[in-house]
Amino acid sequence: MSDAAQPTAAEVRAAAEAVKTALDRHLAAVERRSGEDDPAVYEAFNELAAAAETYDELLYDRYDEVTPFEIPGADESLPPYTGPEEPNALSVLIRRDYAVLEPQRLLAQAQRIEAADDDAGSGAGASGTVHGALGLLFGEFEPDEIASRHKEFGLEEGDSTLWVTAGDEAPEPGEWLEAPFEQADAQRVVCRFDVSAVFDDEIDDDGDVVDELDADLDEDEDLEPLDAER
């Protein structure tokens, strides 16, 4: 970078002060957190990551020096937010992947649902196929209940993600039903939470308390925010 384009010492100092402020806000959000996936903590993390990245860049440009910390993947997960500062509407987009690990268990659960349904009617016999059993299962239970009981239904969890996107106004009824995910805009994502075995692998690479953490994840199915990867 040329001398003319270099940031001033005052700009570097201001960036350092911004990091300090972001640290205080992040700590305050953590102290007040309402749960593992508290969006306030997520937002404070993002602010801290952005402030640290700006300071690191200015410090290097001005003094050819770097900081001893790094926010991994800060630019790789989501593009810069361009949505409204005060959203009037929001959409929650969820994807959960499963493998059908035990088809017979799935079929048995579907048969129980079918047998308990006094009005089986046109649905009779649907439990005899895997795709029919899945239709019965997801028609009977809420997705969150299936996620918490997936092993009972012969399913194995894969990756999952939840996006909260901001909107200017709520859509009209039925407006997006033909293509519900077509207009998902990553630049309007307010917060995002991911669950993936990738996170376990990265912890394993560090060589610290892997067995204990894996046991906790199996029992609690904790969410890990994407920002932990930033």
N, C-alpha and C positions, 0 to 999 in steps of 0.2 A: 504493500500500500504506500502511496506517495505521502510525503510530509503534509501536503496540502489537504489530503483526505483523512488524515489521522484525527481521531477524536481528541478533544481537549482533556487536560487533567481534570477539569471540573466535571466533564461528562463521565469520566471513569469514576470519580468520587460519588457522583449522583447515582450511578449504577450500583455501586457498593452499598450505598444507603438503601436503595430499593431492595437489595438482597436481604439486608437486615430487617426491613419492614416485612418482607414476605416470610421470613423465618418466624417472626413473632406471630403473624397471622396463621401460619401453618400450625404452630404449636398450640395456639388458642383453639383452632378448629379440632385438633386431635384431642385436646383436653375436654372438649364439649361434644365429642362424637356420639351419635345416637346408635351406631352399629358399625359392622365391618364395611358396609357399602355406603356410608354417609356421604352424600354428594358435596357437603360443605368441605369435607376433608379432601375430596377429589379436586374441587375447585382450587383450594388453597395449595395443593400439591402442584397443580398446573401453573399457578401464579409464581410459586417458588422456582419451578423448573425454568420458566421463561425469564425470570429475573436473573437467575444464576447463569443462564446461557448468554444473556445480553452482557452481563458483567465480564464473563470469561472472554467474549469476543473483543470487547472494548479494551480490556486489560492487555490482551495479546497485541491488538493493533497499536496501542499507545506505547507499551513498555516491552513488547516481545516476551511476555510472561504469561504463565497459565496458572489456573487454580488447581488445588489438589483433589478436587471432587468432580464427579461427572454425573449428569443425568442421562442414563442410557436411553437411546432411542427417542429422544425428545421430538425429533422432526419426522419420525417414521410411522407413528400410529395414526394421527389425525392431522388434516390440514388446518390452517388457522381458522378460528371461528369467525364467521361473517354474518351470523344471524342477528336478530333483534336483541338489544340489551335488556329489554323488558318484554319477553315473549307473552303474547296473549293466548297462545295455545301450545300444546306439546303433543308429540307422538312418542310412544314407547315401542321400539322394534326389538323383537326377541328372536334369536335363533338358537336352538338346542339340537345337537346331533346325538343320535343313539345308534348302536349296533344291536341287531336282534341276536342276542347271545344264546338264548334258550327258547327256541320256537315252541316247544311243547309246553313250557311254563306259560308263555304268552297265550297259547290256544286254550289252556286250562282256565286261565283267568277270564278270557272272553266267554267261555262256555258258562262260567258261573254268572257273569253279567247277563247273558242271554236267558239263562234259566230263571233268574230273579225278575226278569222283565215280563210282567203280565201281558203287555201289549207287544210282544216280540213281532208278531205279524210278518211284515215284509222283511224284517231283519233276521228271521229264523234261518239258521244255517250259515250265517255270516261268520260264526266262530270257527268254521271248518277250514278256513284259509288264513294265512298270515296277514294278508292285506285286509281281509274282512275283520280279523281279530283286532288289528290296529285301529280300524274305524270304530269298533265298539268301545275299545279302551279309551280313545281320546274323546269319544262322545259321552262317556260316562264320567270321566274324571277331569278336573281342571289341570292344565299343564304343570302348575307348581306341585300338585299332588303327585303327578306321574314322576316328576323330577325327584321328589323326595322318596318315592317308593319304587324306583325303576328296577331294582333287583327283584322285587316281588313279581314284576311283569316280564321277567326274562330279558331285560334290556341292559345294555352297558352304556354309560355316559361317554360321549365324546366331547369335543369343544363346544362351548356356548358363549354367546355374547348378548349384551343388552345395551341398546342405544336409546338415549333420551334426546330427541331432537326438538328444537324450538320452531314455532310457527308464528306467522303474523295473525292468523285467525283460524278458527276451527273449520274444517271442511264441511260441506253440505253432506247430509246423510246419503250414503251410497256412492259418493263421488269417486272414491278410489278403489272400490271393491273389485273391479275387473283386474287391476294390477296394483295390489296393495304395497309392494315394495319397490316399485319402479322409480318413484321419485325420492327415494332416500338420499338426502344430501349430507355428506360427511362434514361439510363446512357449517352445518347447523346443529351439530352434535354438541349438546350441553355437557353431557357426561357419558361415559361408556365403561362397562365392566365386563371383563372376560374371564372365563375359566378354561384352562387348557393344561394338558399333561406337560406341555413345554415348560411351564413354570416349575414343575417338579424336577424336570431334567436339569434345569439351570441351577436349582438348589443343590441337586446331586453333584453337579460339577464343582461346586464350592466345597463339598466334603463335610458339611456341618449338619449335625442332628437330622439327617435325612430320614432315618427310620422312624423317629419320633414324630416328625412333621407329616410323613405319609400316613401314619396312624391317625393323626388328628384330622387330616383331610378326608380319610375314609369315613370317619365318624361324623364330622360336622359339615362336610362338603362346602368349606369356606369359599367365598368369592374372593378372587384376586383382581383388583382393579388393573386395567391395562396400563395405567400410569406407572405402576411399579416397574413396567418394562421400559419406560421412557428414559 
